[in-house]
Amino acid sequence: METAVSSVEAEAALAKFADSKAVNVWAKQAVAATLMKQLVNGSDSGLMPLSNITRAETAVIVQRMLDAAKLINSR
């Protein structure tokens, strides 16, 4: 699964979220990659980068990652 994201692509992907400025510089490209690969979608509140992640949110991300890597077929 290709995850390389340029700085320009990262800024474009993050620009859709009001709280994107709260994403640390070192994490911007990784967060953008997860958005672009649809591993995370954000919420009505935004990305919420300063909030804790729940077990359910973690499970969904892991399932999406395994699907994307074609290690499982959950559909």
C-alpha positions as CSV (number, residue, x, y, z in Angstrom):
1,M,0.0,0.0,0.0
2,E,1.6,3.2,-1.2
3,T,1.6,6.0,1.5
4,A,4.0,8.6,0.1
5,V,2.4,12.0,0.3
6,S,4.0,15.3,-0.8
7,S,3.7,18.4,1.4
8,V,1.4,20.0,-1.2
9,E,-0.9,16.9,-1.2
10,A,-0.8,16.9,2.6
11,E,-1.9,20.5,2.9
12,A,-4.7,19.9,0.4
13,A,-6.0,16.9,2.2
14,L,-5.9,18.6,5.6
15,A,-7.4,21.9,4.4
16,K,-10.9,20.3,4.4
17,F,-10.8,20.3,8.2
18,A,-11.2,23.3,10.4
19,D,-8.9,21.9,13.1
20,S,-6.1,20.9,10.7
21,K,-3.8,23.5,12.1
22,A,-3.7,21.5,15.3
23,V,-2.0,18.6,13.5
24,N,1.8,18.8,14.4
25,V,4.1,19.5,11.5
26,W,5.9,16.1,11.9
27,A,2.5,14.3,11.5
28,K,0.9,16.2,8.6
29,Q,2.0,13.8,5.8
30,A,1.1,10.7,7.8
31,V,-2.4,12.1,8.7
32,A,-2.9,13.1,5.1
33,A,-2.0,9.6,3.9
34,T,-4.6,8.1,6.3
35,L,-7.2,10.5,4.9
36,M,-6.3,9.9,1.3
37,K,-6.3,6.1,1.8
38,Q,-9.7,6.5,3.6
39,L,-8.4,4.8,6.7
40,V,-9.8,7.8,8.7
41,N,-12.5,10.2,7.6
42,G,-12.6,12.7,10.4
43,S,-16.0,13.7,11.9
44,D,-18.4,16.5,12.0
45,S,-16.1,18.0,14.6
46,G,-13.1,17.7,12.3
47,L,-10.0,15.5,12.8
48,M,-9.8,16.1,16.5
49,P,-6.0,15.6,16.6
50,L,-5.8,16.5,20.3
51,S,-8.5,14.0,21.4
52,N,-7.9,10.4,22.5
53,I,-9.0,7.7,20.1
54,T,-11.5,5.1,21.2
55,R,-11.2,1.3,21.0
56,A,-14.0,1.3,18.4
57,E,-12.2,3.9,16.2
58,T,-9.0,2.0,16.5
59,A,-10.8,-1.2,15.4
60,V,-12.3,0.5,12.4
61,I,-8.9,1.9,11.3
62,V,-7.2,-1.5,11.7
63,Q,-10.0,-3.2,9.7
64,R,-9.8,-0.6,6.9
65,M,-6.0,-1.0,6.8
66,L,-6.2,-4.8,6.6
67,D,-8.8,-4.4,3.8
68,A,-6.7,-2.0,1.9
69,A,-3.7,-4.3,2.2
70,K,-5.9,-7.1,0.9
71,L,-5.2,-9.2,4.0
72,I,-8.9,-9.6,4.8
73,N,-12.1,-9.1,2.9
74,S,-14.7,-7.6,5.2
75,R,-17.2,-6.5,2.6
